[in-house]
């Protein structure tokens, strides 16, 4: 990889340098603008009155995304690794809708807007800014370690909803809107989550008693997952690597702060050396 490609790679894929940070911040601003444009186009009177302005702005964003996508592809050794990665697919979907609308004139406007709305997923790139990557990695690791406890807890909640839903069907019955067990389980879930739409309500004293128990349990159920994750975060708190260096060979981005070589493929992280 020559020095020009290495420089492009360092700016686009890494945020440890002033140029890299500036690029990431500019990219996030453009992403937010693009999502706002998609939202505004769904407002009828705004789209009719300012269609020309919105169209020009949309083409400007599309061209900028296209240039960025091309630079990302040409600045790495194996473009396939980026093209078929999560971010690569999202970046492509964020770029092509405007071009598709030129090829297929009759393409559904709603479909194009839905695809362009996927641009909001690109906001996850903020997690690659060195200021935030340490905390995001720490949160991800805490969630990963806590997943077994959370899954067991959710299974317990599901069993409880099935049990209480069945009881409410037997106690209240169709006269109160509990037409079947699935409907009763739906009511139980909306009650235990403290949402309570009110489309189905118990009428008998026993039903109201069970509903009150579920409401009280709901507050605890909301707090338990938070407590599980918080406890894990307190126990596993330690220094987290905050660099954003990306290997140009294999696209690995989980390196130690003082790493010189990629721990996955062994390539020199400063490829021009």
N, C-alpha and C positions, 0 to 999 in steps of 0.2 A: 504493500500500500504506500503510495507516494505521500509526500508531506501535505499536499493540498487535500487529498482525501482524508488523511489523518486529522487535519485541522477541522474539516467539515464534520467528521465523526465525533471529535471531542466537543464541538459546539452543540451538535444536535442530540447526541446520546448521553452526554454527561452534563452535570450542573455544578461541578466543583470549581469551574473557572468563572470569572466575571462575564465572559461572552456566553458561556453555557447558561448561567443564571438568567441573563437578560433575554436569551432566546426562549427559555421556558416560560418566563413571565409574559413575554409578548405572545407566545403560542396560547397560553391560557386566556389572555384577553381576547384573542381572535376567536377561540372556541366559544367563549361566553357570548360574544357578539353574534356568532353564527347561530347559536341556539335562540337568542333573542329574536333574530330575523325570522327564524322558522315559526316562533310563537306569534309574532306580529302578523305574519301572512295568514294565520288562521282567523284573524279578526277581520270580518268582512269589510267594514267601512275603511279601515286603515289600508287594507290590501288594494281596494279600489282607488283610493285617493293618492296613495304613495307607491303605486305599483312600480313605476319606473325607477324610483330611488331604491326600493327594496330589491329590484332585479339587478341593478348595477352593483349594489352592496353584496348580493348573493354571488354574483360572478367574481367579484374581487376576492371574496373569501374562498371560493372554489379554486381560483387560480393560485392563491397563496398555499392552500392545502396541497394542490397538485405539485407545486415546486418543492414543498417540504417532503412529500411522499417520495418523489424522485431522488432527492438528496439522501434520504434515509436508505434507499435501495442501493445507490451507487457507492455509498461511503463504507460499506462493510464487505467482507470477503465472500460471505455466502448469503446473498439476498434472499434466498428461499427461507432462511431461518426467520427473517423479519416478516416477509410477505405472509407467511402462514402462522405467524404468532398472533396472540390476542390483539395486541395493539396494531399489528399490521392489517388485520382484517377490518378492525374498526376504522383505521385511517383510510382504507380503501372505500369503505361504505360511506364515509363522510365526504369523499371526493366525487364519486361517480354520479350521484343523482341528477345534478345539473346537466351533465353530458347525456345521460339517458333521456332526459326531457327533450333534448335536441333530436335524438335519433328516433324516439317514439313520441311523435307529436301528441298522440291521443292518450299518453300515459296518464293514469289517474293522479290527480293533484294530491289527493289524500295519501296515496301510497308513497309518492315522492317525499312528502313532508314527513311521513313516518320514518322513512329511511334516513332522511337528513337529521331527524331528531336524535338519531343514535350518536350524533356528534357529542352529546352531553357525556357519553362514556369516555370521551377523550380527556375529560377533566381529571380523570384518575392520574394523568401525568403530573399533576401537582404533587403527588406522593413521591415523585422522583427528585424534587427539589431538596437539596441537602439539608435545608432548615427543617424539613418535615420527615425525611425518610427514616430517621432513627426512631421517631415516635410511631410512625406507621408500621415499621417492621416489628416494633415491640408489641403493639396492639395485635398485629396479625399472629405473632407467636403465642400471645396469651390466649387468643381465641382458639388457636390450633390445639394447644395443650388442654384447654377446657372443653373441647368438643364432646368427649365421651360423657362427662357429667351433664352437659347441656342436653345431649341426645336422650340420656336416661330420664332426665327431668321432663322433657317434652313428651316422652312416651308415657310417663306417669300422668301427666296432664291429659293426654289423649284418652287413656283408660278411664280416668275420672270423668271426663266429659261423656264417654259412652255409658258409664254407669249411671250418672245423674240424668242423662238424657232418657235412658230407658225408664228410670223411676218416674220422671215427669210425664212420660207417655202413659204409664200405668195409672198415675194419680190424676192427671188432668184430662187426658183423652182428647178426642177430636172436637168436643164442644168448646174447649178453650183455645183451639188452634193447633194443638199438638196432634196433627193428623197421623203421623207415623214416627218411627224412631229416628230416622235421619233428620226430620224437621225438628225433633226434640233435641237432638245433638247440636244442630245449628243454633238453637236458642241457647243451649248450655254454653257453647263457645262464645257467643256474643255477650252473654251475661258474665262469664268468668273473666273475660278480657276487659270488663267494665265499659264496653261499648253500649250495649243495651239499646237496640234499635226501637224496641217497643211494638214491633209488628206482631209479636206473640207474647202474651202475658199470662201468668197463672191466676186462677180465680179462686181456688180452694185455699183453706188455711194451711194445709200441709204443703201445698205447692208453693205458697208464698214463703213458708219457712225454709224450704229447700233453696228457693231463689235467694233468700237473705244469706244463707250459708255460703252459696256460690259467690255472691258479691263480696263478702268478707274475705273468702279465699283468694279472690281475684287480685286484691292488693298485694297479698303475699306472693302470688305467682308472678306478678310483674317484677317484684324485688329480687326473687331468687336468682335468675340468670345474671343480673347485675352484680349480685354478691359473689357468685361463682367466679366471674371474670375478674372482678376487683381483687378478690383474694389471690388469684393466680398472678395478677400483675404485681401485687405487693411481694409475693414470694419469689418471683423470678426476675425482679428488677435488677438489671445490670447494664453495663456499658453496651451500647448497640452501635455497630458500624454505621456511619452516616454518609459514606462516600457514594457517588452515583456512577462510578466507572463501569463501562460496558465493554466487554471483550469484543473486538472487531471480528474475531474468528468464529466464536460460537455463540455470541450474543448473551453470555452469562453476565448477570449484573449483581451478584451477591458476593462481593469481594471485601476482604479486610481493608481497613483504612490505610495500612502501610503495605499493601500487596504490590508486588512488582510484576508477578506472573499470574495468569488466570489459573485458579485452582481446579478448573474443570478440564481445560484442554492444554494448559501449560504455555500458551502463547504469551509473549511480552505485552503487557497492557499499554505501553507506549510503543506502538507498532513501528514507529519510524526509527527506533533504536536498534 
